[in-house]
Amino acid sequence: MRYAMAIDTLKCVGCSDCVVACQTENDVPQGYCRDWIKETVNGLYPTVELEYRSERCNQCDNTPCVRTCPTGASLVSDGGIVLVDDDKCIGCGACIESCPYDARYFHPEKGTVDKCTFCNHRVTDGEDPACVSVCPTKCMYFGDLEDSESDVSIALKNRNYKTLAPETGTKPQVYYLV
């Protein structure tokens, strides 16, 4: 099993419902986020395109955050979801510095590092991550890449896609449909 997410950049309207759902579901302190909306403008006038993307931890296959963690607090769970064990995290920030996606932050109340977990607690109960479940445009697809009938597999099979910062060699598992 290998969990992944695909986000349709043609359907995303940048509403931030995914961000609010994540903050609520995961008790993210005000002023912090596990996911966010990125707006980019591509092209030159008069052929300009606006792209909205919901960004987060890319749940990489080649994880610099896990390799740089001195205590083993950053780890890869079954299904490839990258997690942080609060009991082992000393808050040193090595994983924050090594992440090419700026997807980790220091949680001020817990004193540990925090990040997107694809709502692992929901996924293990057979539910979609909170962000996917609330998206009003249904632009987010989640599931097992090894299951050819999963929503994410079907989306990737039928559309062109890109990943962020492929040059880093992290092999991200969040895909952007273009």
C-alpha positions as CSV (number, residue, x, y, z in Angstrom):
1,M,0.0,0.0,0.0
2,R,1.2,3.5,-0.9
3,Y,-1.0,6.5,0.0
4,A,-0.9,9.5,-2.3
5,M,-2.9,12.6,-3.1
6,A,-3.6,14.3,-6.4
7,I,-4.9,17.9,-6.6
8,D,-6.6,19.2,-9.7
9,T,-5.2,22.7,-10.3
10,L,-7.9,23.3,-12.9
11,K,-10.7,22.8,-10.3
12,C,-9.1,24.4,-7.2
13,V,-10.5,27.9,-6.6
14,G,-8.2,28.7,-3.7
15,C,-11.1,28.9,-1.2
16,S,-9.0,27.6,1.8
17,D,-11.7,25.2,3.0
18,C,-9.0,22.5,3.1
19,V,-6.8,24.7,5.3
20,V,-9.6,25.4,7.8
21,A,-10.7,21.7,7.9
22,C,-7.1,20.7,8.6
23,Q,-6.7,23.2,11.4
24,T,-9.9,22.1,13.0
25,E,-9.4,18.4,12.6
26,N,-5.8,18.5,13.9
27,D,-5.9,21.2,16.6
28,V,-3.4,23.4,14.7
29,P,-2.7,26.5,16.7
30,Q,-3.9,29.8,15.3
31,G,-1.2,31.4,13.0
32,Y,0.1,28.0,11.9
33,C,-0.9,25.5,9.2
34,R,-0.2,22.0,8.0
35,D,-1.5,22.9,4.5
36,W,-1.9,26.2,2.7
37,I,-3.0,27.6,-0.7
38,K,-0.4,28.8,-3.1
39,E,-1.3,31.1,-6.0
40,T,1.0,31.3,-9.0
41,V,0.8,33.2,-12.2
42,N,2.3,31.5,-15.3
43,G,3.0,32.9,-18.8
44,L,3.4,36.3,-20.3
45,Y,0.7,38.9,-21.1
46,P,-1.7,38.4,-22.9
47,T,-1.4,34.6,-22.3
48,V,-1.4,34.4,-18.5
49,E,-2.7,31.6,-16.4
50,L,-3.5,31.7,-12.7
51,E,-3.0,28.5,-10.7
52,Y,-4.2,27.7,-7.2
53,R,-2.6,24.8,-5.4
54,S,-3.3,23.3,-2.0
55,E,0.2,22.5,-0.7
56,R,1.4,20.3,2.3
57,C,4.0,17.7,3.2
58,N,4.6,15.7,0.1
59,Q,4.9,12.3,2.0
60,C,8.1,11.6,0.0
61,D,9.5,8.2,-0.7
62,N,13.1,9.6,-0.3
63,T,12.7,11.5,3.0
64,P,15.4,13.9,4.0
65,C,13.4,14.8,7.1
66,V,13.6,11.2,8.4
67,R,17.3,10.9,7.6
68,T,18.2,14.1,9.4
69,C,16.2,13.4,12.6
70,P,18.7,12.6,15.3
71,T,16.1,10.9,17.6
72,G,14.1,8.8,15.1
73,A,11.0,11.0,15.8
74,S,10.4,11.5,12.1
75,L,9.4,8.2,10.6
76,V,7.5,6.5,7.7
77,S,4.5,4.6,8.7
78,D,2.7,1.8,6.8
79,G,1.4,3.2,3.6
80,G,4.2,5.6,3.3
81,I,2.8,8.4,5.4
82,V,5.5,10.5,7.1
83,L,4.8,11.1,10.8
84,V,6.4,12.7,13.8
85,D,6.5,10.8,17.1
86,D,5.9,13.6,19.7
87,D,7.4,11.4,22.5
88,K,10.7,11.2,20.6
89,C,10.8,14.7,19.1
90,I,13.2,17.1,20.9
91,G,12.2,20.1,18.7
92,C,15.7,20.6,17.3
93,G,14.4,21.6,13.8
94,A,16.8,19.4,11.7
95,C,13.8,18.0,9.9
96,I,12.4,21.5,9.3
97,E,15.6,22.7,7.7
98,S,15.9,19.6,5.5
99,C,12.4,19.7,4.0
100,P,12.5,21.3,0.5
101,Y,8.7,22.0,0.7
102,D,8.7,24.1,3.9
103,A,6.0,21.7,5.2
104,R,7.0,21.5,8.8
105,Y,6.8,23.9,11.7
106,F,7.6,24.0,15.4
107,H,4.4,23.6,17.4
108,P,4.5,26.2,20.1
109,E,2.3,24.4,22.6
110,K,3.6,20.9,22.2
111,G,7.3,21.9,21.8
112,T,7.6,19.4,18.9
113,V,7.6,19.6,15.2
114,D,4.3,19.2,13.4
115,K,3.2,18.6,9.8
116,C,0.5,17.1,7.5
117,T,0.0,13.4,8.2
118,F,-2.7,12.9,5.5
119,C,-4.9,12.8,8.7
120,N,-3.5,9.4,9.5
121,H,-6.0,8.9,12.3
122,R,-8.8,9.2,9.8
123,V,-7.1,7.1,7.1
124,T,-6.6,4.2,9.5
125,D,-10.4,4.3,10.1
126,G,-11.1,4.1,6.3
127,E,-11.9,7.8,5.9
128,D,-10.4,10.4,3.6
129,P,-8.2,13.2,5.0
130,A,-10.2,16.1,6.3
131,C,-9.1,18.4,3.5
132,V,-10.3,15.9,0.9
133,S,-13.6,15.4,2.6
134,V,-14.6,19.1,2.7
135,C,-13.3,20.3,-0.7
136,P,-16.3,22.0,-2.4
137,T,-14.9,21.6,-5.9
138,K,-13.9,18.0,-5.3
139,C,-10.4,18.8,-6.7
140,M,-8.6,16.5,-4.3
141,Y,-8.1,12.8,-4.8
142,F,-6.7,10.4,-2.2
143,G,-6.0,6.7,-2.0
144,D,-3.6,3.8,-2.5
145,L,-1.4,4.1,-5.5
146,E,-1.1,0.4,-5.6
147,D,-4.9,0.0,-6.1
148,S,-5.6,0.7,-9.7
149,E,-9.3,1.5,-8.8
150,S,-8.5,4.1,-6.1
151,D,-9.5,7.7,-6.8
152,V,-5.9,8.9,-6.9
153,S,-4.8,6.1,-9.3
154,I,-7.6,6.8,-11.7
155,A,-6.9,10.6,-11.6
156,L,-3.2,10.0,-12.4
157,K,-4.0,7.6,-15.1
158,N,-6.3,10.0,-16.9
159,R,-4.5,13.3,-16.6
160,N,-1.2,14.9,-17.0
161,Y,0.4,15.8,-13.7
162,K,3.5,17.4,-12.1
163,T,5.2,17.2,-8.7
164,L,6.8,20.1,-6.8
165,A,10.6,20.3,-6.9
166,P,11.3,17.0,-8.6
167,E,14.9,18.0,-8.9
168,T,15.4,17.4,-5.2
169,G,15.0,13.6,-5.7
170,T,12.5,13.2,-2.8
171,K,10.0,11.4,-5.0
172,P,6.9,13.3,-3.6
173,Q,3.6,11.5,-3.4
174,V,1.5,14.6,-3.8
175,Y,0.7,15.2,-7.5
176,Y,-0.8,18.2,-9.2
177,L,-3.1,17.5,-12.1
178,V,-2.6,20.1,-14.9
